[in-house]
Amino acid sequence: MGKYQGPDKRKHPRANANFIISYKIQKENADSDLSQSKNVSQGGMLLTTNCYFDKGTHLLMTIRFPFLPNKIKITGEVVSSKEVVKNVIYETRIKFFGLDEAIAAELDSFVKDKINKPQS
């Protein structure tokens, strides 16, 4: 199956960016797992996870963005989770909600800078 060639339906531009993220299902007392983002936008991110998540699952994530001095906690909702390596690696799309407006503006600026920066 080829890469999608249709119109981009995203509300926000997305940039490739790798951040270390700890995440867990919001309502559970389980330990957090570590992951890495693949790309990010003001509205959400794509990250690799070690398990499948049902659409609508709420994840509590702790992220350190390079433009902020401290780690922040973000709640996200799973939009989709797709198996990449059988029973090992999944690409999980997350939509942020309740994101602080100041952080959203910083994130938007970061993404736009990353998109417009010439590749070296």
N, C-alpha and C positions, 0 to 999 in steps of 0.2 A: 504494500500500500504506500503510495507516494505522499509527499508533504502537502498539506492543505494549501490550496491556491486561491481560495475565495477571499472575500473582504474581511478585514480585521474587525471583530465585533467588540473588542475590548474598550472600556471607557477611558482607560489610562495607558500611556505608553509604558512599555516594559523593557528592561535592560538586563543583560546577563550580569549577574552579581553573585558572588559566593560568600555567604555568611554562615557562621556556626550557629545553630539553633538548638535549644532544648525544648522538647514538646511533650505534652501528655494530654490525654482526654480530660476535658475540663472538670467533669463531675466525678472523676475517679481518684482514689488515693494512691494509685500506682506511681512508681518512680518515673522520672522523665527519661526519655531517650534523646540521644544526640543525633543531629542531622546536619545537612548542608543545603542551602538554597541553591537553585540553578539560575533563577531569574526573579526579578522583583518589580513591582509597580506600586503606585500610591494605593491601589485597591487590593493588592494581594501578592502572592508569590507561588512559585513552583519549588517544591523541595523533595528530596529523596527520603523515603521512610522505609522501615524494615517490616512493615505490615500494611495490609489493605485497610482503608477506612471507608465506611459507608458515607455516601453523600449526606450532608447535613450534620455530620459529627462536628462538635465544637472542640477545638484544640486550644490549650493555653500554651503560648510560646514565649520563651525568653530569648531575646536577640540583642546582639551588640552591633549596631550600625556604626560605620566609621565616622559619620558626621555627628554622632552624639557621644558625650563623655561617659555615659553609664548605660548598662544593660536596661532594656525596657521589656515590659510584659505586654503582649498583644494577644487578643483573642481572635481566632480565625475559624471560619466554617469551611469544611471540606466541600469543594465543588465536584471533584472527581479524584479517583485513585486508580492508577493503571499499573499493572504488573509489568516490570521491565526484565527482571531475572526471576525465574520461577521460584516462588516462596522465599525470596531473599530481598529484592529491591523493588520498590514501587515509586512511581512519580505521582506525587499528591499535590493537587492544585488547591490553594487556600484563598479564600476571600476574607479580607480583614473586616471587622466591624467594631464600632466603638473606638476607632483610632483617634487619638487626640489631634485636634486641628493643626497645632504647631508641628507635631511630628509628621503628620501627613504632608504639610507644606515642605518640610525639610526633605522628606523622602521623594516627593515630586521633583524638587530641585536636583537632588542627587541623580535620579533616573535621567532627567533631561540632560544634565552635564555628561553623564556616562554615554548616552546615545550620541550626543554631538561631538564627543571627544574623538579625534582621529585615532584609528588603531595603529599601534606601533609594531 
